[in-house]
Amino acid sequence: MSDSYEEEFLGYSIFVEVSADRYNPAFSWSVCKDNIEYDSGLAFSKDDAIAEAEAAATKLSSE
């Protein structure tokens, strides 16, 4: 499994990558559309980061 991840989900771009903080390893995620970041966060695993980003995109698409 690669350290970074990118997908299109419900019209949003989801990006996941290893956090730059080497003392607190985590994965950062962001949800973007049209070059605007709508939500972001940190998760302890890559799978959790993807799930959180997809949940955020789902919420954004329903608003």
C-alpha positions as CSV (number, residue, x, y, z in Angstrom):
1,M,0.0,0.0,0.0
2,S,1.4,3.4,-1.0
3,D,1.9,6.2,1.4
4,S,-0.4,8.5,-0.5
5,Y,-3.9,8.1,-1.9
6,E,-6.1,10.1,-4.2
7,E,-9.6,9.5,-5.5
8,E,-12.7,11.3,-6.8
9,F,-15.7,10.7,-4.6
10,L,-19.1,12.3,-5.0
11,G,-17.6,15.1,-7.1
12,Y,-14.9,15.9,-4.6
13,S,-11.2,15.1,-4.7
14,I,-9.9,13.2,-1.7
15,F,-6.2,13.3,-0.8
16,V,-4.5,11.2,1.9
17,E,-0.8,11.3,2.7
18,V,1.6,10.7,5.6
19,S,1.6,13.6,8.0
20,A,4.8,15.7,8.0
21,D,5.0,15.4,11.8
22,R,7.6,12.7,12.4
23,Y,7.0,12.6,16.2
24,N,3.3,11.9,15.9
25,P,2.9,9.6,12.9
26,A,-0.5,9.9,11.3
27,F,-2.2,10.4,7.9
28,S,-3.6,13.7,6.9
29,W,-6.6,13.9,4.6
30,S,-8.3,16.6,2.7
31,V,-11.5,17.0,0.7
32,C,-11.3,19.5,-2.2
33,K,-13.3,20.7,-5.2
34,D,-12.4,23.3,-7.8
35,N,-9.1,24.0,-6.0
36,I,-10.9,24.8,-2.7
37,E,-10.2,22.7,0.4
38,Y,-13.6,22.1,2.2
39,D,-12.5,19.8,5.0
40,S,-9.3,18.2,6.4
41,G,-8.1,16.1,9.3
42,L,-5.8,13.6,10.8
43,A,-6.2,9.9,11.4
44,F,-4.0,7.2,12.8
45,S,-4.3,4.8,9.8
46,K,-4.6,5.3,6.1
47,D,-7.9,3.3,6.0
48,D,-9.3,5.5,8.8
49,A,-8.2,8.6,6.9
50,I,-9.9,7.5,3.7
51,A,-13.1,6.6,5.6
52,E,-13.1,10.0,7.4
53,A,-12.5,11.9,4.1
54,E,-15.3,9.9,2.4
55,A,-17.7,10.7,5.3
56,A,-16.8,14.4,5.1
57,A,-17.4,14.4,1.3
58,T,-20.8,12.6,1.8
59,K,-21.8,15.3,4.3
60,L,-20.7,18.1,2.0
61,S,-22.6,16.6,-0.9
62,S,-25.8,16.5,1.1
63,E,-25.7,20.1,2.1
